[in-house]
Amino acid sequence: MMAQLELNAHLAEAADKDCSAYVQNDSIVYAMDSLGFWYAKTIATNSDTIQRGQELSLHIQVSELRGALISDVKHYHIVGNGELPTAIARSIRMMGVGDQMRIVAPWYTAYGVEGTSVIKPYSNLLIILTIEE
């Protein structure tokens, strides 16, 4: 168990360096969340901030950090139900309807050690999140 924790700490450090390098080479200006992911609002509508319990229509595009599109889905979501990865859930709380956020997420704030049926475990990702009307 201890060896797994040490390995994950090493992998998290490598993920931070990888994501930081990506952000530094991108033309977009990002901010860093205290949990370790980077974000930039690319469309801002100045609409009201999303509230806990609100039902939303999300468009989530997930790509490898420097590569191919992995997933492009529309998803209905109730804010605060705990079903989304940390980077997406926290980004939603900074958005309003019609806004779009570009997120550079290390694996530990995205889909983690498990991954999904289409996202590999330990994947650092570029996520384009849009809250639709």
C-alpha positions as CSV (number, residue, x, y, z in Angstrom):
1,M,0.0,0.0,0.0
2,M,2.8,2.4,0.9
3,A,4.5,1.7,-2.4
4,Q,1.3,2.6,-4.3
5,L,1.0,5.9,-2.4
6,E,4.6,6.8,-3.3
7,L,4.1,5.9,-6.9
8,N,0.9,8.0,-7.1
9,A,2.8,10.9,-5.5
10,H,5.5,10.6,-8.1
11,L,3.0,10.4,-10.9
12,A,1.1,13.4,-9.6
13,E,4.3,15.4,-9.6
14,A,5.0,14.4,-13.2
15,A,1.4,15.3,-14.1
16,D,1.8,18.7,-12.6
17,K,5.0,19.3,-14.6
18,D,3.3,18.1,-17.8
19,C,0.2,20.3,-17.4
20,S,2.3,23.3,-16.4
21,A,4.4,22.9,-19.5
22,Y,1.3,22.6,-21.7
23,V,-0.2,25.8,-20.2
24,Q,3.0,27.8,-20.6
25,N,3.2,26.9,-24.3
26,D,-0.5,27.6,-25.0
27,S,-1.6,31.1,-26.3
28,I,-4.4,31.2,-23.7
29,V,-3.9,32.7,-20.3
30,Y,-4.8,30.2,-17.6
31,A,-5.3,30.5,-13.8
32,M,-4.5,27.6,-11.5
33,D,-7.1,26.2,-9.1
34,S,-5.9,25.4,-5.6
35,L,-6.5,21.7,-6.3
36,G,-4.0,21.7,-9.1
37,F,-5.9,22.0,-12.4
38,W,-5.6,25.0,-14.8
39,Y,-8.6,26.8,-16.3
40,A,-9.4,29.7,-18.7
41,K,-12.9,31.0,-19.4
42,T,-13.0,31.2,-23.2
43,I,-16.6,32.4,-23.5
44,A,-18.1,34.6,-20.8
45,T,-21.7,35.6,-21.0
46,N,-21.9,37.4,-17.6
47,S,-24.9,35.3,-16.7
48,D,-25.6,34.4,-13.1
49,T,-23.2,31.9,-11.5
50,I,-24.4,28.3,-11.3
51,Q,-25.9,27.2,-8.0
52,R,-25.9,23.9,-6.1
53,G,-28.9,21.8,-7.1
54,Q,-29.3,23.5,-10.4
55,E,-30.0,21.2,-13.4
56,L,-27.7,21.9,-16.4
57,S,-27.1,20.8,-19.9
58,L,-23.3,20.3,-20.3
59,H,-21.2,19.8,-23.4
60,I,-18.0,18.1,-22.4
61,Q,-15.2,17.5,-24.9
62,V,-12.2,15.6,-23.5
63,S,-8.9,15.3,-25.4
64,E,-5.5,13.9,-24.6
65,L,-3.4,16.8,-23.4
66,R,-1.4,17.0,-26.7
67,G,-3.5,14.7,-28.9
68,A,-6.7,13.3,-30.1
69,L,-10.3,13.9,-29.0
70,I,-11.3,11.1,-26.7
71,S,-14.9,12.0,-25.9
72,D,-17.5,14.5,-27.0
73,V,-20.8,14.2,-25.1
74,K,-23.8,16.2,-24.0
75,H,-24.6,15.5,-20.4
76,Y,-27.5,16.5,-18.1
77,H,-26.2,17.2,-14.6
78,I,-27.5,18.4,-11.3
79,V,-24.8,20.6,-9.6
80,G,-23.4,19.1,-6.5
81,N,-24.4,15.4,-7.0
82,G,-20.8,14.2,-7.0
83,E,-20.8,12.4,-10.3
84,L,-18.3,14.6,-12.2
85,P,-14.5,14.8,-11.7
86,T,-13.2,17.5,-9.5
87,A,-11.8,19.7,-12.3
88,I,-15.1,19.8,-14.0
89,A,-17.3,20.1,-10.9
90,R,-15.2,23.1,-9.6
91,S,-15.1,24.8,-13.0
92,I,-18.9,24.7,-13.2
93,R,-19.2,26.7,-10.0
94,M,-17.2,29.5,-11.7
95,M,-19.5,29.6,-14.8
96,G,-22.8,30.7,-15.9
97,V,-25.2,29.5,-18.6
98,G,-23.6,30.0,-22.0
99,D,-20.1,30.1,-20.7
100,Q,-17.2,27.9,-21.9
101,M,-14.2,26.9,-19.9
102,R,-10.9,25.4,-21.1
103,I,-9.5,23.1,-18.4
104,V,-6.0,21.5,-18.3
105,A,-6.5,18.7,-15.8
106,P,-3.9,16.4,-14.3
107,W,-5.2,12.9,-13.8
108,Y,-5.8,13.3,-10.1
109,T,-8.4,16.1,-10.8
110,A,-9.8,14.3,-13.8
111,Y,-10.7,10.6,-14.1
112,G,-7.9,9.4,-11.7
113,V,-6.4,6.0,-11.4
114,E,-9.4,4.2,-12.7
115,G,-10.1,6.1,-15.9
116,T,-13.3,5.3,-17.8
117,S,-14.3,3.0,-20.6
118,V,-12.7,5.5,-23.0
119,I,-10.3,7.4,-20.9
120,K,-7.1,5.7,-19.8
121,P,-6.1,5.7,-16.1
122,Y,-3.6,8.4,-15.1
123,S,-4.6,10.6,-18.1
124,N,-3.8,14.3,-18.1
125,L,-6.5,15.9,-20.1
126,L,-7.6,19.0,-22.0
127,I,-11.3,19.5,-21.3
128,I,-13.6,22.0,-23.1
129,L,-16.7,22.5,-20.9
130,T,-19.7,24.5,-22.1
131,I,-22.9,25.1,-20.1
132,E,-25.7,25.2,-22.7
133,E,-29.1,26.8,-22.4
